[in-house]
Every structure is written in C-alpha cells, then in structure tokens.
Amino acid sequence: MPENSIRIVARVVANPDSVSQVRTILSDLVEPTRKEAGCISYELLQNQTDHTDFTFVEEWTSDAAIDAHLTTKHIADALTKLAGLVSSEPDIRRYNVVKKEN
C-alpha cells in the first residue's frame, strides 16, 4: 500500500425496480478498472439490508490516476446506461489516510 495513496468511496443507489440491472452495469466496471494505471484496488460492495445501495471502495496512486479513470470509455458507458436506473447522481468522495502526528 503506497504511503500517499488516495481512497475513494463511491456510492450508487439503484431504483428499487432496477437493482439487477444496476448490479450488472457496476460489476462490469470492476475488471477493466483494475487494469488501469494507478489502480491499487477496486471493489464493489452491495448493502446486505438495502439491496439498492452499492458502494465502490477504491485505492489509487494519485489524483491524476483517478481523473484519468473518470474519463475512460467504460465509465462513460456505465454512466449512460445508469441514466433512469438510479435514484441520484453517484456520491463520489476522495480521502487521504490520516496519519498520527508526532
């Protein structure tokens, strides 16, 4: 795990009647994203009690790698396919690991 990596938590909420479609669209992002330069880890989670709630937990080497990821064809295609299937825009948050101060 690189010292200054950036973590992403990205939440997507499916419409109740679109859970299966959204799961497929989001699952299709995992393998191509893991092959991208700068991707350290990329996991898709689904909430156990609210099946409409999906979350990506990601680790990247840099902001530039994340920015490049957001411009890939597979992300653009997924966003197009998700239109009308989700309750709101994805909630994407960037984090740094908090280090203990000396």
Stockholm file with secondary structure:
# STOCKHOLM 1.0

chainA/1-102         MPENSIRIVARVVANPDSVSQVRTILSDLVEPTRKEAGCISYELLQNQTDHTDFTFVEEWTSDAAIDAHLTTKHIADALTKLAGLVSSEPDIRRYNVVKKEN
#=GR chainA/1-102 SS CCTTCEEEEEEEEBCGGGHHHHHHHHHHHHHHHHTSTTEEEEEEEECSSCTTEEEEEEEESCHHHHHHHTTSHHHHHHHHHHTTTBSSCCEEEEEECCCCCC
#=GC SS_cons         CCTTCEEEEEEEEBCGGGHHHHHHHHHHHHHHHHTSTTEEEEEEEECSSCTTEEEEEEEESCHHHHHHHTTSHHHHHHHHHHTTTBSSCCEEEEEECCCCCC
//
